[in-house]
Amino acid sequence: MWSDHREFAQEWIDAWNSRDLDRVLSHYEDDVVLTSPRVRLILGKDGTIRGKSALRDYMKRGMEKAPDLRFALARVFSGVGTVVLEFHRTDGRHAAEFMEFGPSGLVSRVSANYAAG
């Protein structure tokens, strides 16, 4: 679906910064699995979300909690069927997300990680 991982990364960042939830969700498979420590903070769950509907709820609540949140892309690490996006958040946090692409070229699995500190 994407010609290269850098193009995917920039579109993902731009989608988030547009705050267009449907645009952000267009990057993910219907059966996506996301694991993040932020899930506990936002939803009070165990850290894992399964399915696009649950992902929509999580992202919507996250956007509501942080209306000024913006991302700046730092680095893109390409793998075989995977990518890691390193980015900086406007709240000063540094983050990286490991993303695995499914057969359709959309993200099927995500593991979000945040710099300690």
ChimeraX attribute file (.defattr): number of C-alpha atoms within 10 A of each C-alpha:
attribute: neighborCount
match mode: 1-to-1
recipient: residues
	/A:1	10
	/A:2	11
	/A:3	7
	/A:4	9
	/A:5	18
	/A:6	17
	/A:7	11
	/A:8	17
	/A:9	22
	/A:10	15
	/A:11	16
	/A:12	20
	/A:13	17
	/A:14	18
	/A:15	19
	/A:16	20
	/A:17	15
	/A:18	12
	/A:19	16
	/A:20	13
	/A:21	15
	/A:22	11
	/A:23	15
	/A:24	19
	/A:25	20
	/A:26	14
	/A:27	19
	/A:28	23
	/A:29	19
	/A:30	17
	/A:31	17
	/A:32	22
	/A:33	21
	/A:34	23
	/A:35	19
	/A:36	17
	/A:37	15
	/A:38	18
	/A:39	20
	/A:40	13
	/A:41	12
	/A:42	15
	/A:43	14
	/A:44	9
	/A:45	12
	/A:46	13
	/A:47	15
	/A:48	17
	/A:49	22
	/A:50	14
	/A:51	15
	/A:52	19
	/A:53	13
	/A:54	17
	/A:55	21
	/A:56	16
	/A:57	15
	/A:58	17
	/A:59	17
	/A:60	14
	/A:61	14
	/A:62	17
	/A:63	17
	/A:64	11
	/A:65	11
	/A:66	10
	/A:67	10
	/A:68	12
	/A:69	15
	/A:70	18
	/A:71	21
	/A:72	15
	/A:73	18
	/A:74	13
	/A:75	14
	/A:76	19
	/A:77	14
	/A:78	15
	/A:79	12
	/A:80	7
	/A:81	13
	/A:82	17
	/A:83	21
	/A:84	20
	/A:85	23
	/A:86	20
	/A:87	21
	/A:88	17
	/A:89	14
	/A:90	12
	/A:91	11
	/A:92	8
	/A:93	13
	/A:94	18
	/A:95	18
	/A:96	20
	/A:97	20
	/A:98	20
	/A:99	23
	/A:100	20
	/A:101	20
	/A:102	16
	/A:103	10
	/A:104	10
	/A:105	14
	/A:106	19
	/A:107	25
	/A:108	22
	/A:109	20
	/A:110	22
	/A:111	16
	/A:112	17
	/A:113	16
	/A:114	16
	/A:115	8
	/A:116	7
	/A:117	5
